[in-house]
Amino acid sequence: MATINDVAKLAGVSRSTVSRAFNSDTSIKQTTKEKVMLAAQKLGYTPSLSARGLAINKKFVIGLFMTRVHEDASTYFSTIISAVNEMLPSEYLLSIVNIAGLQQNNEIINDRFDGAIVFSQSESDNPIIEKLIALHIPTAVVLRKFNNYSVDNVYANEKQAMKDVINYVSKMGHQKIGFINGSANFTSSKVRREGLLEAVLKNHMILSSEVDKQGEFSLDSGEKLMSQIIEMPSNLLPTCVICASDDIALGALKACHGAHFKLPQKISITGYDDIPYSQITSPSLTTVVNPLRKMAKKGMEFLMYRIKNPDTKRQSFEATPSLLIRNSVKKISQNN
C-alpha cells in the first residue's frame, strides 16, 4: 500500500508538501500540486482522515452534547440526531455526549472535537459549555437562550407559544384549567410556565394549586399526575389540562382512557412539541409545533461556519413555534 513518503519520492517533493497539496494550501504552486496529484494517482494513494487531521491539526469529529440521554424522550433525540447528521460534512464523524455523565469527568472533552453543538435544557450544563469555551472549541448552544459572545445560539420563543395555547383554550370557552409541567430544572419548564401564568392572568382564567402539577417530561409522569387530577372532586376538576410536552400529554390521555373519561367531552388536553404520535392519538392532540429540526440545522449551520471562520461575530436565531389545532380541545359555553 502506497504511503505519503512514496508519493513525495515519486513527485520529487517533501512529505510536508504532499500534505499541504492535499489540504488545498494556497501557498503551493499549481504545477507542484498537479505533480503531487499525478504521483498519488499513479500509486493509488488516498490520504486517511487521521493523516489529514494530523497535518492540519483537526480531528474531523463534531461533539453533539445533550443535557441528558434517556429513554423517556420519545422521538426527541432521534429528531435532533437526524437533523444534525443531515448537516454534517461527509468527512466528519458525530460523537454523542451525555452531559449528565460528564459532571465528574469532563476531561474527556479535551482535545477531542473540532466543534460542539450543545442541546442544552438546563443551566446545569453551563460548566461544560464554559469548559468548551475555555478549550477554544467552536460551540453552538441550541434549545435555550444563552448569552455569551463566544457562543452561537439558537432557541425558540417558548413563552409566546404557551401564551398562544392558553389564548386558544380561553377562546374555546375554558376558564378552569390544569397544568402538568416538565422537569423542574429544565429551562423550558420555567419559560413555558411563565407564558402560561401570564396568559391565564390576562384571560381571567383559574389555575388552582390542586391541579398545578410539577412532573417530568415523560409518559409515566403524565399518566400519574393526570390520574391524580381526574380523581379530584368535580368542583375542582378543570375542563382542560395543559401539558408541557406531548410525552406528558400522551401519558395523560392514557390515564383518561383507563378511567373511562371521554375525551374531549369530559376533559380537554393540549400538548407541546408535535411529535409524530400526537396526530394518531384518540383524540388527535392539539399541540405546539416545536421547530426542533429547524433549530438543529440552524445550529449546525452556525457551527460549521464558525469552524471555518473562527473570528466571525456571534450568531443567534430565535425560532417561532406555532399552534397546531386538532381535536383534543372541546368548545364549551361560558355557563358550563
Residue frames relative to the residue before (quaternion, step in Angstrom):
aa qw qx qy qz dx dy dz
M 1.0000 0.0000 0.0000 0.0000 0.00 0.00 0.00
A 0.4552 -0.7087 0.4717 0.2610 3.57 -0.78 1.04
T 0.2198 -0.7659 0.5942 0.1099 3.53 -1.17 0.77
I 0.6920 -0.4554 0.3536 0.4344 3.54 -1.31 0.13
N 0.6136 0.5516 -0.3434 0.4486 3.57 1.14 -0.65
D 0.6224 0.5382 -0.3340 0.4597 3.59 1.07 -0.76
V 0.6503 0.5116 -0.3130 0.4662 3.57 0.99 -0.89
A 0.6517 0.5256 -0.3131 0.4483 3.58 0.93 -0.91
K 0.6607 0.5149 -0.3015 0.4555 3.58 0.98 -0.89
L 0.6877 0.4822 -0.2847 0.4620 3.59 0.90 -0.94
A 0.7112 0.4463 -0.2520 0.4812 3.57 1.02 -0.80
G 0.3983 -0.7398 0.4600 0.2872 3.57 1.25 -0.30
V 0.5849 0.5347 -0.3854 0.4727 3.56 1.11 0.78
S 0.6228 -0.5374 0.4078 0.3963 3.56 -1.30 0.05
R 0.6595 -0.4962 0.3939 0.4046 3.55 -1.30 0.33
S 0.6619 0.5124 -0.3127 0.4490 3.60 0.94 -0.87
T 0.6141 0.5442 -0.3496 0.4521 3.59 1.10 -0.64
V 0.6201 0.5295 -0.3362 0.4713 3.58 1.06 -0.77
S 0.6521 0.5146 -0.3134 0.4601 3.60 0.92 -0.90
R 0.6773 0.4930 -0.2923 0.4614 3.56 0.91 -0.90
A 0.6191 0.5494 -0.3398 0.4465 3.57 1.08 -0.73
F 0.7029 0.4606 -0.2676 0.4714 3.59 0.93 -0.89
N 0.7164 0.4052 -0.2516 0.5093 3.58 1.21 -0.37
S 0.5184 -0.7069 0.3778 0.2981 3.54 1.22 0.66
D 0.1745 0.7862 -0.5629 0.1858 3.57 0.92 0.94
T 0.3690 -0.7738 0.4738 0.2016 3.59 -0.53 1.15
S 0.5785 0.5951 -0.3825 0.4060 3.59 1.22 -0.22
I 0.6012 0.5532 -0.3565 0.4533 3.60 1.26 -0.25
K 0.4914 -0.6599 0.4832 0.2993 3.55 -0.93 0.89
Q 0.5888 -0.6001 0.4119 0.3516 3.55 -1.06 0.73
T 0.6357 0.5332 -0.3313 0.4492 3.60 1.02 -0.78
T 0.6459 0.5085 -0.3164 0.4733 3.58 1.05 -0.76
K 0.6446 0.5220 -0.3184 0.4590 3.54 0.96 -0.85
E 0.6546 0.5087 -0.3140 0.4626 3.58 0.95 -0.86
K 0.6224 0.5400 -0.3325 0.4587 3.58 1.06 -0.74
V 0.6540 0.5093 -0.3008 0.4717 3.58 1.00 -0.88
M 0.6791 0.4994 -0.2930 0.4511 3.58 0.87 -0.96
L 0.6370 0.5227 -0.3238 0.4650 3.57 1.05 -0.75
A 0.6470 0.5104 -0.3125 0.4725 3.56 1.00 -0.85
A 0.6490 0.5173 -0.3115 0.4628 3.59 0.99 -0.85
Q 0.6453 0.5247 -0.3162 0.4565 3.56 1.01 -0.84
K 0.6545 0.5170 -0.3089 0.4571 3.59 0.95 -0.87
L 0.7367 0.4138 -0.2203 0.4873 3.56 1.01 -0.82
G 0.4009 -0.7215 0.4686 0.3149 3.59 1.27 -0.28
Y 0.3687 0.7523 -0.4625 0.2901 3.53 1.11 0.72
T 0.0073 0.7606 -0.6491 0.0128 3.57 -1.05 0.91
P 0.3924 -0.7347 0.4919 0.2536 3.62 -0.65 1.03
S 0.4240 -0.6894 0.5244 0.2644 3.57 -1.01 0.82
L 0.6260 -0.5377 0.4017 0.3971 3.57 -1.21 0.44
S 0.6434 0.5276 -0.3344 0.4425 3.57 1.01 -0.79
A 0.6481 0.5047 -0.3193 0.4725 3.57 1.03 -0.78
R 0.6386 0.5139 -0.3194 0.4754 3.56 1.00 -0.84
G 0.6504 0.5402 -0.3134 0.4324 3.54 0.98 -0.91
L 0.6504 0.5103 -0.3145 0.4666 3.55 0.98 -0.84
A 0.6587 0.5328 -0.3086 0.4325 3.55 1.00 -0.85
I 0.8094 0.2311 -0.1082 0.5289 3.60 0.98 -0.78
N 0.4845 -0.7024 0.4059 0.3272 3.57 1.29 0.41
K 0.4897 0.6130 -0.4633 0.4121 3.57 0.81 1.07
K 0.3531 -0.7379 0.5414 0.1942 3.55 -1.21 0.62
F 0.2533 -0.7860 0.5081 0.2448 3.57 1.24 -0.53
V 0.5637 0.5410 -0.4016 0.4778 3.55 1.04 0.91
I 0.1499 -0.7524 0.6366 0.0787 3.56 -0.99 0.94
G 0.2922 -0.7577 0.5588 0.1682 3.56 -0.87 0.95
L 0.1494 -0.7562 0.6325 0.0765 3.57 -0.86 1.02
F 0.0973 -0.8303 0.5488 -0.0020 3.54 -0.19 1.34
M 0.0580 -0.7900 0.6102 0.0145 3.57 -0.98 0.90
T 0.6156 -0.5772 0.3910 0.3674 3.55 -1.04 0.78
R 0.7839 -0.1340 0.1398 0.5899 3.54 0.83 -1.00
V 0.2032 -0.7631 0.6038 0.1085 3.56 -0.78 1.06
H 0.2100 0.7767 -0.5615 0.1931 3.57 -0.51 1.19
E 0.6109 -0.6237 0.3745 0.3123 3.54 -1.24 0.44
D 0.6146 0.5985 -0.3384 0.3868 3.60 1.22 -0.20
A 0.5712 0.6536 -0.3571 0.3449 3.59 1.25 -0.02
S 0.4707 -0.7100 0.4336 0.2937 3.59 1.18 0.48
T 0.7914 -0.2654 0.2108 0.5087 3.60 -0.82 -0.98
Y 0.3412 0.7903 -0.4606 0.2164 3.59 1.30 0.04
F 0.7173 0.4511 -0.2587 0.4638 3.58 0.74 -1.07
S 0.6618 0.5181 -0.3225 0.4354 3.58 0.90 -0.88
T 0.6141 0.5421 -0.3451 0.4582 3.60 1.08 -0.69
I 0.6649 0.5018 -0.2975 0.4665 3.57 0.92 -0.93
I 0.6901 0.4890 -0.2887 0.4487 3.57 0.77 -1.04
S 0.6480 0.5262 -0.3141 0.4522 3.57 0.96 -0.86
A 0.6855 0.4870 -0.2863 0.4593 3.59 0.87 -0.96
V 0.6506 0.5067 -0.3140 0.4706 3.59 0.96 -0.86
N 0.6630 0.5205 -0.3048 0.4434 3.56 0.92 -0.93
E 0.6169 0.5533 -0.3411 0.4438 3.59 1.08 -0.69
M 0.7269 0.4177 -0.2274 0.4954 3.58 1.11 -0.67
L 0.5250 0.6575 -0.3965 0.3672 3.58 1.29 -0.13
P 0.4449 -0.6817 0.5034 0.2897 3.63 -0.74 0.97
S 0.6304 -0.6073 0.3382 0.3455 3.58 -1.02 0.82
E 0.6861 0.4952 -0.2996 0.4408 3.60 1.08 -0.59
Y 0.6460 0.5276 -0.3190 0.4500 3.60 1.28 -0.12
L 0.2849 -0.7034 0.6223 0.1918 3.50 -1.33 0.50
L 0.3288 -0.7283 0.5701 0.1912 3.56 -1.23 0.56
S 0.0963 -0.7864 0.6097 0.0258 3.56 -0.87 1.02
I 0.2370 -0.7943 0.5485 0.1096 3.58 -0.56 1.20
V 0.0916 -0.8170 0.5691 -0.0162 3.55 -0.74 1.13
N 0.2779 -0.7421 0.5925 0.1448 3.56 -0.90 1.01
I 0.3593 -0.7683 0.4844 0.2143 3.59 -0.29 1.24
A 0.6057 0.5782 -0.3583 0.4128 3.59 1.02 -0.75
G 0.7013 0.4546 -0.2646 0.4812 3.58 1.13 -0.58
L 0.6369 0.5514 -0.3213 0.4325 3.58 1.28 -0.06
Q 0.4736 0.7300 -0.4279 0.2444 3.56 1.16 -0.40
Q 0.7485 0.3695 -0.2137 0.5075 3.59 1.06 -0.66
N 0.7956 0.2012 -0.0906 0.5642 3.60 1.23 -0.29
N 0.1308 0.8461 -0.5079 0.0948 3.56 0.69 1.04
E 0.4182 0.6945 -0.4801 0.3351 3.62 1.25 0.20
I 0.5091 0.6755 -0.4068 0.3450 3.57 1.24 -0.39
I 0.6777 0.5017 -0.3067 0.4415 3.61 1.10 -0.50
N 0.4678 0.6943 -0.4414 0.3230 3.58 1.22 -0.18
D 0.8767 -0.0240 0.0106 0.4803 3.55 -1.02 0.93
R 0.5187 0.6574 -0.4076 0.3642 3.59 0.98 0.78
F 0.8054 0.2845 -0.1136 0.5075 3.59 1.02 -0.76
D 0.4079 -0.6620 0.5682 0.2693 3.53 -1.26 0.55
G 0.7894 -0.0573 0.0495 0.6092 3.56 1.21 -0.46
A 0.1947 -0.7776 0.5887 0.1046 3.56 -1.26 0.40
I 0.1080 -0.7424 0.6566 0.0778 3.54 -1.06 0.84
V 0.1452 -0.8290 0.5400 0.0111 3.54 -0.50 1.27
F 0.1701 -0.7600 0.6218 0.0827 3.56 -0.63 1.17
S 0.0049 -0.8641 0.4971 -0.0793 3.49 0.20 1.40
Q 0.1330 -0.8064 0.5751 0.0359 3.54 -0.85 1.06
S 0.7903 0.2433 -0.1065 0.5521 3.56 1.25 -0.18
E 0.5543 -0.6016 0.4646 0.3392 3.56 -1.19 0.60
S 0.5293 0.6283 -0.4105 0.3956 3.60 1.22 -0.27
D 0.5855 0.5751 -0.3634 0.4409 3.58 1.29 -0.25
N 0.4649 0.7378 -0.4201 0.2510 3.60 1.20 -0.43
P 0.6394 0.5288 -0.3618 0.4249 3.68 0.86 -0.74
I 0.6598 0.4922 -0.3116 0.4747 3.59 1.02 -0.75
I 0.6382 0.5129 -0.3285 0.4710 3.59 0.99 -0.82
E 0.6590 0.5003 -0.3039 0.4723 3.57 0.97 -0.84
K 0.6096 0.5403 -0.3430 0.4677 3.58 1.12 -0.64
L 0.6431 0.5152 -0.3160 0.4703 3.59 0.97 -0.84
I 0.6419 0.5168 -0.3154 0.4706 3.57 1.01 -0.84
A 0.6665 0.5152 -0.2980 0.4488 3.58 0.92 -0.95
L 0.6895 0.4573 -0.2697 0.4927 3.57 1.14 -0.65
H 0.4178 -0.7322 0.4372 0.3135 3.58 1.36 0.05
I 0.3565 0.7021 -0.5198 0.3312 3.55 1.03 0.86
P 0.4529 -0.6799 0.4911 0.3024 3.64 -0.63 1.02
T 0.0232 -0.8362 0.5431 -0.0729 3.57 -0.72 1.11
A 0.0848 -0.7481 0.6555 0.0583 3.53 -1.19 0.75
V 0.1949 -0.7654 0.6043 0.1053 3.58 -0.93 0.92
V 0.0845 -0.8032 0.5896 -0.0109 3.55 -0.77 1.13
L 0.7270 0.4101 -0.3771 0.4014 3.54 -1.31 0.71
R 0.8224 0.0890 -0.0530 0.5594 3.61 0.69 -0.95
K 0.5811 -0.5826 0.4407 0.3588 3.53 -1.22 0.56
F 0.0247 0.7994 -0.5953 0.0771 3.56 -0.79 1.07
N 0.1566 -0.8272 0.5376 0.0467 3.55 -0.38 1.25
N 0.3635 0.6695 -0.5768 0.2948 3.53 -0.36 1.33
Y 0.4835 -0.7151 0.4220 0.2771 3.57 -0.68 1.09
S 0.6630 0.5268 -0.3007 0.4387 3.62 1.21 -0.47
V 0.7441 0.4136 -0.1807 0.4926 3.56 1.24 -0.43
D 0.3708 -0.6908 0.5747 0.2346 3.56 -0.96 0.90
N 0.1460 -0.8280 0.5414 0.0057 3.56 -1.02 0.80
V 0.0153 -0.7672 0.6409 -0.0172 3.55 -1.02 0.94
Y 0.1358 0.7885 -0.5838 0.1380 3.57 -0.76 1.03
A 0.3912 -0.7087 0.5367 0.2380 3.56 -1.30 0.23
N 0.4810 -0.6396 0.5145 0.3082 3.55 -1.22 0.52
E 0.0758 -0.8522 0.5177 0.0011 3.56 0.40 1.29
K 0.5882 0.5872 -0.3640 0.4204 3.55 1.11 -0.65
Q 0.6860 0.4656 -0.2809 0.4834 3.57 0.87 -0.93
A 0.6125 0.5617 -0.3490 0.4332 3.56 1.05 -0.76
M 0.6803 0.4685 -0.2968 0.4792 3.59 0.93 -0.82
K 0.5909 0.5454 -0.3651 0.4691 3.58 1.12 -0.58
D 0.6347 0.5350 -0.3263 0.4522 3.57 1.01 -0.81
V 0.6189 0.5395 -0.3359 0.4616 3.58 1.05 -0.77
I 0.7011 0.4715 -0.2720 0.4607 3.57 0.79 -1.04
N 0.6290 0.5307 -0.3380 0.4565 3.59 0.97 -0.77
Y 0.6533 0.5038 -0.3082 0.4737 3.58 1.00 -0.82
V 0.6547 0.5133 -0.3108 0.4597 3.57 0.89 -0.95
S 0.6367 0.5252 -0.3200 0.4652 3.57 1.04 -0.79
K 0.6574 0.5102 -0.3040 0.4637 3.59 0.96 -0.87
M 0.6541 0.4951 -0.3037 0.4846 3.57 1.20 -0.54
G 0.6358 -0.5990 0.2961 0.3864 3.58 1.30 0.25
H 0.5188 0.6530 -0.4168 0.3615 3.61 1.22 0.04
Q 0.1277 -0.7997 0.5849 0.0451 3.56 -0.91 0.97
K 0.7382 0.3092 -0.1927 0.5677 3.59 1.08 -0.72
I 0.0297 0.8202 -0.5691 0.0499 3.57 -0.53 1.15
G 0.2719 -0.7071 0.6194 0.2060 3.51 -1.36 0.27
F 0.1718 -0.7854 0.5869 0.0960 3.57 -1.23 0.34
I 0.0682 -0.7545 0.6514 0.0417 3.57 -0.97 0.92
N 0.1646 -0.8252 0.5378 0.0515 3.54 -0.37 1.27
G 0.5293 -0.6326 0.4717 0.3117 3.54 -1.33 0.29
S 0.8313 -0.2406 0.1645 0.4733 3.55 -1.34 -0.28
A 0.5137 -0.7078 0.3995 0.2747 3.55 -0.71 1.14
N 0.7260 0.4407 -0.2542 0.4627 3.61 1.03 -0.70
F 0.5434 0.6059 -0.4082 0.4135 3.59 1.27 0.07
T 0.5346 -0.6429 0.4495 0.3142 3.56 -0.95 0.90
S 0.6104 0.5695 -0.3504 0.4247 3.59 1.00 -0.80
S 0.6347 0.5352 -0.3354 0.4451 3.59 0.96 -0.81
K 0.6770 0.4941 -0.2900 0.4620 3.55 0.94 -0.91
V 0.6952 0.4825 -0.2799 0.4534 3.58 0.84 -0.99
R 0.6644 0.4946 -0.3110 0.4661 3.59 0.91 -0.87
R 0.6380 0.5168 -0.3315 0.4647 3.59 1.02 -0.72
E 0.6203 0.5432 -0.3404 0.4520 3.58 1.00 -0.79
G 0.6676 0.4964 -0.2985 0.4678 3.56 0.92 -0.91
L 0.6381 0.5348 -0.3187 0.4530 3.55 0.99 -0.86
L 0.6973 0.4848 -0.2877 0.4426 3.59 0.77 -1.03
E 0.6378 0.5257 -0.3315 0.4549 3.59 1.00 -0.78
A 0.6945 0.4682 -0.2759 0.4715 3.57 0.95 -0.90
V 0.5969 0.5523 -0.3556 0.4607 3.60 1.09 -0.67
L 0.6642 0.4971 -0.2969 0.4728 3.57 0.93 -0.91
K 0.6701 0.5142 -0.2997 0.4436 3.57 0.89 -0.94
N 0.7482 0.3926 -0.2054 0.4939 3.59 1.01 -0.83
H 0.4201 -0.7352 0.4428 0.2949 3.59 1.33 0.20
M 0.3374 0.7402 -0.5029 0.2923 3.55 0.95 0.94
I 0.4036 -0.7049 0.5350 0.2323 3.57 -1.31 0.26
L 0.0442 0.7501 -0.6582 0.0467 3.55 -0.93 1.04
S 0.1476 -0.8218 0.5463 0.0658 3.57 -0.10 1.27
S 0.6368 -0.5641 0.3753 0.3680 3.56 -1.18 0.60
E 0.6067 0.5843 -0.3569 0.4039 3.60 1.11 -0.64
V 0.7764 0.2933 -0.1640 0.5332 3.60 1.10 -0.60
D 0.5192 0.5723 -0.4291 0.4677 3.56 1.27 0.51
K 0.0046 -0.8701 0.4873 -0.0741 3.55 0.08 1.36
Q 0.2436 -0.7366 0.6143 0.1444 3.54 -1.11 0.82
G 0.0587 0.8273 -0.5533 0.0775 3.57 -0.57 1.13
E 0.5277 -0.5603 0.4964 0.4014 3.54 -1.14 -0.83
F 0.5395 -0.5988 0.4677 0.3627 3.56 -1.25 0.30
S 0.4933 0.6490 -0.4337 0.3838 3.57 0.44 1.21
L 0.6313 -0.5291 0.4186 0.3825 3.55 -1.29 0.40
D 0.6629 0.5249 -0.3076 0.4363 3.56 0.88 -0.97
S 0.6509 0.5143 -0.3172 0.4596 3.56 0.96 -0.84
G 0.6542 0.5171 -0.3100 0.4566 3.57 0.95 -0.86
E 0.6664 0.5017 -0.3010 0.4622 3.57 0.95 -0.88
K 0.6726 0.5131 -0.2964 0.4433 3.58 0.87 -0.97
L 0.7347 0.4316 -0.2488 0.4604 3.60 0.78 -1.02
M 0.6191 0.5158 -0.3522 0.4761 3.59 1.09 -0.58
S 0.6002 0.5541 -0.3569 0.4532 3.61 1.06 -0.66
Q 0.6437 0.5164 -0.3165 0.4678 3.56 1.04 -0.78
I 0.6553 0.5245 -0.3119 0.4452 3.57 1.00 -0.82
I 0.7426 0.4332 -0.2491 0.4460 3.58 0.74 -1.00
E 0.6097 0.5320 -0.3547 0.4683 3.58 1.27 -0.15
M 0.5085 0.6616 -0.4125 0.3655 3.61 1.28 -0.11
P 0.6401 -0.5041 0.3991 0.4206 3.60 -1.23 0.34
S 0.6370 -0.5826 0.3562 0.3576 3.56 -1.09 0.74
N 0.6444 0.5366 -0.3362 0.4286 3.59 1.06 -0.62
L 0.6908 0.4342 -0.2731 0.5096 3.61 1.26 -0.33
L 0.5370 0.6707 -0.3852 0.3369 3.55 1.25 -0.41
P 0.3440 -0.7323 0.5418 0.2275 3.62 -0.76 0.97
T 0.4730 -0.6571 0.4958 0.3142 3.57 -1.22 0.35
C 0.7844 0.1174 -0.0793 0.6039 3.59 1.26 -0.33
V 0.1780 -0.7695 0.6068 0.0897 3.57 -1.00 0.89
I 0.2498 -0.7630 0.5855 0.1124 3.55 -0.77 1.11
C 0.1286 -0.7991 0.5850 0.0520 3.58 -0.74 1.04
A 0.4700 -0.7221 0.4433 0.2473 3.57 -0.89 0.97
S 0.7847 0.0841 -0.1031 0.6054 3.60 1.25 0.00
D 0.6130 -0.5461 0.4179 0.3890 3.56 -1.25 0.32
D 0.5936 0.5601 -0.3731 0.4413 3.60 1.05 -0.65
I 0.6388 0.5011 -0.3151 0.4915 3.58 0.99 -0.85
A 0.6715 0.5131 -0.2978 0.4439 3.59 0.89 -0.95
L 0.6323 0.5218 -0.3421 0.4592 3.60 1.00 -0.73
G 0.6403 0.5044 -0.3187 0.4837 3.58 1.04 -0.74
A 0.6368 0.5277 -0.3160 0.4649 3.57 1.07 -0.79
L 0.6299 0.5262 -0.3254 0.4696 3.58 1.01 -0.79
K 0.6370 0.5308 -0.3243 0.4553 3.57 0.99 -0.84
A 0.6478 0.5180 -0.3184 0.4590 3.58 0.96 -0.86
C 0.6623 0.5075 -0.3041 0.4597 3.59 0.96 -0.85
H 0.6580 0.4984 -0.3139 0.4692 3.58 0.92 -0.85
G 0.6541 0.5234 -0.3103 0.4494 3.56 1.02 -0.80
A 0.7168 0.4082 -0.2336 0.5148 3.57 1.14 -0.64
H 0.4432 -0.7214 0.4216 0.3246 3.57 1.36 0.15
F 0.3045 0.7107 -0.5506 0.3147 3.54 1.02 0.93
K 0.3364 -0.7440 0.5368 0.2126 3.57 -0.67 1.02
L 0.1411 -0.8013 0.5809 0.0253 3.51 -0.85 1.07
P 0.6131 -0.2714 -0.7419 0.0065 1.55 -1.71 1.84
Q 0.3085 0.7992 -0.4821 0.1836 3.59 1.26 0.21
K 0.7760 0.3361 -0.1804 0.5022 3.56 0.91 -0.91
I 0.7873 -0.0571 0.0399 0.6127 3.55 1.13 -0.63
S 0.2991 -0.7495 0.5684 0.1606 3.56 -1.02 0.85
I 0.1403 -0.7840 0.6027 0.0500 3.56 -1.24 0.58
T 0.0675 -0.7661 0.6348 0.0748 3.56 -1.18 0.64
G 0.2527 -0.7657 0.5738 0.1435 3.56 -1.26 0.46
Y 0.2440 -0.7331 0.6046 0.1938 3.52 -1.32 -0.40
D 0.6902 0.4458 -0.3921 0.4137 3.59 -0.91 1.08
D 0.1604 -0.8047 0.5441 0.1752 3.60 1.03 -0.84
I 0.1099 0.7761 -0.6041 0.1439 3.56 0.62 1.14
P 0.6869 -0.5161 0.3006 0.4142 3.64 -1.08 0.53
Y 0.6486 0.5448 -0.3290 0.4175 3.61 0.98 -0.77
S 0.5793 0.6366 -0.3749 0.3443 3.60 1.12 -0.55
Q 0.6817 0.4912 -0.2990 0.4523 3.59 1.15 -0.47
I 0.7245 0.4161 -0.2473 0.4907 3.61 1.22 -0.28
T 0.4375 0.6742 -0.4772 0.3555 3.58 1.25 0.23
S 0.3094 -0.7225 0.5801 0.2139 3.56 -1.30 0.18
P 0.4437 -0.3714 -0.7685 0.2734 1.50 -0.70 2.44
S 0.6246 -0.5021 0.4105 0.4351 3.58 -1.25 0.24
L 0.4844 -0.7493 0.4034 0.2031 3.52 -0.94 1.02
T 0.3301 -0.6766 0.6246 0.2075 3.55 -0.95 0.95
T 0.1079 0.8209 -0.5354 0.1667 3.55 -0.60 1.15
V 0.4878 -0.6141 0.5209 0.3370 3.54 -1.35 -0.10
V 0.3578 -0.7048 0.5698 0.2249 3.55 -0.91 0.94
N 0.1607 -0.7865 0.5940 0.0518 3.54 -0.39 1.27
P 0.3154 -0.7939 0.4856 0.1854 3.65 -0.42 1.15
L 0.0149 0.8635 -0.5032 0.0321 3.55 0.85 1.05
R 0.6655 0.5011 -0.3056 0.4610 3.58 0.90 -0.93
K 0.6457 0.5209 -0.3154 0.4607 3.57 0.97 -0.86
M 0.6673 0.5007 -0.3023 0.4611 3.58 0.94 -0.87
A 0.6400 0.5277 -0.3243 0.4548 3.58 1.00 -0.82
K 0.6754 0.4884 -0.2934 0.4682 3.57 0.93 -0.89
K 0.6442 0.5118 -0.3207 0.4692 3.58 1.00 -0.81
G 0.6305 0.5362 -0.3245 0.4579 3.58 1.02 -0.78
M 0.6693 0.4812 -0.2919 0.4850 3.58 0.98 -0.84
E 0.6058 0.5483 -0.3481 0.4597 3.57 1.06 -0.71
F 0.6554 0.5003 -0.3002 0.4797 3.58 0.94 -0.91
L 0.6826 0.5175 -0.2931 0.4246 3.58 0.86 -1.02
M 0.6918 0.4715 -0.2947 0.4607 3.60 0.81 -0.96
Y 0.6157 0.5298 -0.3450 0.4703 3.57 1.11 -0.63
R 0.6701 0.4952 -0.3027 0.4628 3.59 0.95 -0.85
I 0.6016 0.5522 -0.3664 0.4460 3.60 1.04 -0.66
K 0.7135 0.4258 -0.2431 0.5005 3.57 1.01 -0.83
N 0.7819 0.1971 -0.0881 0.5848 3.58 1.16 -0.63
P 0.1193 -0.8702 0.4728 0.0712 3.61 0.51 1.17
D 0.7076 0.4604 -0.2725 0.4616 3.60 1.12 -0.49
T 0.3803 0.7431 -0.4780 0.2734 3.58 1.26 0.21
K 0.5644 -0.5876 0.4521 0.3630 3.58 -1.19 0.52
R 0.6480 -0.5273 0.3874 0.3898 3.53 -1.24 0.55
Q 0.1914 -0.7749 0.5957 0.0894 3.55 -1.00 0.92
S 0.0261 0.7937 -0.6074 0.0198 3.59 -1.02 0.77
F 0.0608 -0.7911 0.6086 0.0019 3.53 -1.21 0.61
E 0.1711 -0.7699 0.6090 0.0846 3.56 -0.91 0.99
A 0.2397 -0.7764 0.5715 0.1146 3.56 -0.59 1.17
T 0.3130 -0.7561 0.5507 0.1646 3.55 -1.18 0.61
P 0.2712 -0.7510 0.5788 0.1657 3.61 -0.51 1.14
S 0.1904 -0.7859 0.5771 0.1144 3.58 -1.22 0.38
L 0.4826 -0.6638 0.4950 0.2855 3.55 -1.13 0.70
L 0.1243 -0.7791 0.6125 0.0489 3.56 -0.90 0.98
I 0.2064 -0.8128 0.5389 0.0794 3.56 -0.40 1.27
R 0.0053 0.7747 -0.6319 0.0239 3.55 -0.83 1.05
N 0.7695 -0.4265 0.2754 0.3875 3.60 -0.97 -0.80
S 0.5579 0.6732 -0.3705 0.3136 3.61 1.20 -0.04
V 0.6836 0.4074 -0.2956 0.5285 3.60 1.26 0.11
K 0.2459 -0.7849 0.5586 0.1072 3.55 -0.61 1.19
K 0.4007 -0.6745 0.5634 0.2591 3.55 -1.13 0.70
I 0.0343 -0.8115 0.5832 -0.0122 3.57 -0.75 1.02
S 0.5075 -0.6299 0.4897 0.3255 3.55 -1.22 0.45
Q 0.6423 -0.5736 0.3616 0.3573 3.56 -1.18 0.59
N 0.7013 0.4585 -0.2819 0.4674 3.61 1.15 -0.46
N 0.4204 0.6965 -0.4778 0.3315 3.60 1.22 0.28
